[in-house]
């Protein structure tokens, strides 16, 4: 029972998608007309959803989610461009800059003592790190695995660079109106909705490929099967046997 209490609470992907993408998109694209919320109010309400979710997620899981932080920065910049009536061309730059900056940070961190790949993929919420590290030392394959981890970090950075490029292209295609107009708000909603298919899905595929590449390395250099190092798998197996 103590082990269960120490396990970190996982973020709900469905709730995250709803509050960061689906609801803000619907609010901006469908409720920005004067007879509904109005232009400015629709933007304020739309960006409030990911902000409130990010704060709630932090206090609920007692852990900073990089995805939530990215969402907070993203909506804050978007809201600033709209509410301050800044040039609409800044949207494309902003859309590319946020994931691009994260990609650069992930890439640079690879050459430091604290690579971000360990925070995002090689962590104790996904894998039994102690079990893996012990076996690596026993088999004297730690250095080989570190090279695999470094390559995984490069793949992870690549997923953010891909997101940056796709963000810029999507914004350029959809955003055509000036930032002070209702049409601009609706275009923001459309861009948010399309971002799931055009950006999030390809980037997620690359990130999952990086995770599978890493797990394949775990199997190769430790001899463990994937299910032997996934967190929670053994506990679920025991519960099924009861």
C-alpha positions as CSV (number, residue, x, y, z in Angstrom):
1,X,0.0,0.0,0.0
2,X,2.9,2.4,0.7
3,X,4.3,1.8,-2.8
4,X,0.9,2.9,-4.3
5,X,0.9,6.1,-2.3
6,X,4.4,7.0,-3.5
7,X,3.6,6.5,-7.1
8,X,3.3,9.7,-9.0
9,X,-0.1,10.6,-10.2
10,X,-0.2,10.7,-14.0
11,X,-1.6,13.5,-16.1
12,X,-4.9,12.7,-17.9
13,X,-4.2,13.1,-21.7
14,X,-7.9,13.3,-22.5
15,X,-8.5,16.1,-20.0
16,X,-5.3,17.9,-21.2
17,X,-6.4,17.8,-24.9
18,X,-9.9,19.0,-24.0
19,X,-8.8,21.9,-21.9
20,X,-5.7,22.9,-23.9
21,X,-7.1,22.4,-27.4
22,X,-10.7,21.4,-28.0
23,X,-12.5,23.9,-25.7
24,X,-10.4,27.0,-26.4
25,X,-10.7,26.2,-30.1
26,X,-14.5,26.0,-29.9
27,X,-14.8,29.1,-27.8
28,X,-12.8,31.3,-30.2
29,X,-14.2,29.9,-33.4
30,X,-17.9,29.6,-32.4
31,X,-18.5,32.2,-29.6
32,X,-16.6,35.3,-30.7
33,X,-19.5,37.0,-32.5
34,X,-21.1,40.0,-30.8
35,X,-24.4,38.1,-30.0
36,X,-22.4,35.5,-28.0
37,X,-19.3,36.3,-25.9
38,X,-17.8,38.9,-28.2
39,X,-14.3,39.2,-29.7
40,X,-12.2,40.1,-26.7
41,X,-14.2,38.1,-24.1
42,X,-14.0,34.9,-26.2
43,X,-10.2,35.2,-26.3
44,X,-9.9,35.8,-22.5
45,X,-12.2,32.9,-21.7
46,X,-10.4,30.6,-24.2
47,X,-6.9,31.2,-22.8
48,X,-8.3,30.9,-19.2
49,X,-8.9,27.2,-19.7
50,X,-5.3,26.1,-20.3
51,X,-4.1,28.6,-17.6
52,X,-6.5,27.2,-15.0
53,X,-5.7,23.6,-16.0
54,X,-2.0,24.2,-15.7
55,X,-2.3,25.6,-12.2
56,X,-4.7,22.8,-11.2
57,X,-2.4,20.1,-12.6
58,X,0.5,21.5,-10.7
59,X,-1.3,21.4,-7.3
60,X,-3.0,18.1,-8.1
61,X,0.2,16.2,-9.1
62,X,2.7,18.3,-7.2
63,X,4.9,18.3,-10.3
64,X,5.6,20.8,-13.0
65,X,4.4,19.5,-16.4
66,X,6.5,20.7,-19.3
67,X,3.5,20.4,-21.5
68,X,1.4,22.5,-19.2
69,X,4.1,25.1,-19.0
70,X,4.4,25.2,-22.8
71,X,0.6,25.6,-22.9
72,X,0.7,28.5,-20.4
73,X,3.4,30.4,-22.3
74,X,1.7,29.7,-25.6
75,X,-1.7,31.1,-24.6
76,X,-0.2,34.0,-22.8
77,X,1.7,35.1,-25.9
78,X,-1.4,34.5,-28.1
79,X,-3.6,36.5,-25.8
80,X,-1.0,39.3,-25.6
81,X,-0.9,39.6,-29.4
82,X,-4.7,39.7,-29.6
83,X,-5.4,42.0,-26.7
84,X,-2.6,44.5,-27.4
85,X,-3.5,44.5,-31.2
86,X,0.0,43.6,-32.2
87,X,0.8,42.6,-35.8
88,X,-0.8,39.3,-36.7
89,X,2.4,38.1,-38.4
90,X,3.8,37.6,-34.8
91,X,1.5,34.6,-34.4
92,X,3.5,32.5,-36.9
93,X,6.8,33.6,-35.2
94,X,5.4,32.8,-31.8
95,X,4.1,29.4,-32.9
96,X,7.5,28.4,-34.2
97,X,9.5,30.0,-31.4
98,X,8.0,28.2,-28.4
99,X,8.7,24.5,-29.6
100,X,11.8,25.6,-31.4
101,X,13.3,27.0,-28.1
102,X,12.4,23.8,-26.3
103,X,14.1,21.8,-29.0
104,X,17.2,23.8,-28.6
105,X,17.2,23.4,-24.8
106,X,16.7,19.6,-25.1
107,X,19.5,19.5,-27.7
108,X,21.9,21.5,-25.5
109,X,21.0,19.7,-22.3
110,X,22.2,16.4,-24.0
111,X,25.8,17.6,-23.4
112,X,25.3,18.5,-19.8
113,X,24.9,16.5,-16.6
114,X,21.1,17.0,-16.6
115,X,19.8,16.0,-20.1
116,X,16.1,16.7,-20.4
117,X,15.5,13.3,-22.1
118,X,15.7,11.9,-18.6
119,X,12.9,14.2,-17.5
120,X,10.7,13.5,-20.5
121,X,11.2,9.9,-21.4
122,X,13.8,8.1,-19.2
123,X,12.1,8.7,-15.9
124,X,10.6,6.7,-13.0
125,X,7.0,7.4,-14.0
126,X,7.5,5.3,-17.1
127,X,10.4,2.9,-16.4
128,X,11.9,1.2,-13.4
129,X,15.1,3.2,-13.5
130,X,16.8,1.5,-10.5
131,X,16.3,-1.9,-12.0
132,X,17.6,-0.8,-15.3
133,X,20.7,0.9,-13.9
134,X,21.6,-2.0,-11.6
135,X,21.5,-4.4,-14.6
136,X,23.5,-2.1,-16.8
137,X,26.3,-2.0,-14.2
138,X,26.1,-5.8,-13.7
139,X,26.4,-6.4,-17.5
140,X,29.0,-3.5,-17.9
141,X,26.8,-1.9,-20.7
142,X,26.2,1.5,-19.1
143,X,28.4,3.3,-21.6
144,X,26.7,1.7,-24.6
145,X,23.3,2.6,-23.1
146,X,24.4,6.2,-22.5
147,X,25.0,6.5,-26.3
148,X,21.5,5.1,-27.0
149,X,20.1,7.7,-24.5
150,X,22.0,10.5,-26.2
151,X,20.6,9.5,-29.6
152,X,17.1,9.4,-28.1
153,X,17.7,12.9,-26.9
154,X,18.5,14.0,-30.4
155,X,15.3,12.4,-31.7
156,X,13.3,14.1,-29.0
157,X,14.8,17.5,-29.9
158,X,13.9,16.7,-33.5
159,X,10.2,16.2,-32.6
160,X,10.2,19.8,-31.2
161,X,12.0,21.1,-34.3
162,X,9.3,19.4,-36.5
163,X,6.6,20.9,-34.4
164,X,8.2,24.4,-34.8
165,X,8.3,24.1,-38.6
166,X,4.7,22.8,-38.8
167,X,3.5,25.5,-36.4
168,X,4.9,28.2,-38.6
169,X,3.5,26.8,-41.8
170,X,0.0,26.3,-40.3
171,X,-0.1,29.8,-38.9
172,X,0.9,31.3,-42.2
173,X,-1.8,29.4,-44.0
174,X,-4.6,30.1,-41.6
175,X,-3.9,33.6,-40.0
176,X,-4.8,36.2,-42.6
177,X,-6.7,38.9,-40.6
178,X,-5.5,41.8,-38.4
179,X,-5.3,41.0,-34.7
180,X,-8.0,43.5,-33.7
181,X,-10.7,41.8,-35.8
182,X,-13.3,39.0,-35.0
183,X,-12.0,37.2,-38.0
184,X,-8.6,36.9,-36.4
185,X,-10.1,35.3,-33.3
186,X,-12.0,32.8,-35.4
187,X,-8.8,32.0,-37.3
188,X,-7.0,31.4,-34.0
189,X,-9.7,28.9,-33.1
190,X,-9.3,27.1,-36.5
191,X,-5.5,27.1,-36.1
192,X,-5.8,25.6,-32.6
193,X,-8.2,22.9,-33.8
194,X,-6.0,22.0,-36.8
195,X,-2.8,21.9,-34.7
196,X,-3.9,18.6,-33.2
197,X,-3.9,16.8,-36.6
198,X,-1.2,18.8,-38.4
199,X,1.3,19.3,-35.5
200,X,0.6,17.3,-32.4
201,X,0.0,13.9,-34.1
202,X,3.3,13.9,-36.2
203,X,5.3,15.2,-33.3
204,X,3.8,12.6,-31.0
205,X,4.6,9.8,-33.5
206,X,8.3,11.0,-33.5
207,X,8.3,11.1,-29.7
208,X,6.9,7.6,-29.5
209,X,9.4,6.4,-32.0
210,X,12.1,7.8,-29.7
211,X,10.6,6.1,-26.7
212,X,10.5,2.7,-28.6
213,X,14.1,3.2,-29.7
214,X,15.1,3.8,-26.0
215,X,13.1,0.8,-24.7
216,X,14.7,-1.4,-27.5
217,X,18.1,-0.2,-26.1
218,X,17.0,-1.2,-22.6
219,X,16.2,-4.7,-23.8
220,X,19.5,-4.9,-25.8
221,X,21.7,-3.8,-23.0
222,X,20.0,-5.2,-19.9
223,X,18.3,-8.3,-21.3
224,X,14.9,-7.3,-19.8
225,X,11.7,-7.4,-21.9
226,X,9.7,-4.2,-22.1
227,X,7.0,-5.4,-19.7
228,X,9.7,-6.1,-17.1
229,X,10.8,-2.5,-16.8
230,X,7.5,-0.6,-17.3
231,X,6.3,1.0,-14.1
232,X,3.1,-0.6,-12.7
233,X,3.2,-3.7,-15.0
234,X,4.3,-6.1,-12.3
235,X,1.8,-4.7,-9.8
236,X,-1.0,-5.1,-12.3
237,X,0.1,-8.7,-13.0
238,X,0.0,-9.5,-9.3
239,X,-3.5,-8.0,-9.0
240,X,-4.8,-10.1,-11.9
241,X,-3.4,-13.3,-10.3
242,X,-5.2,-12.7,-7.0
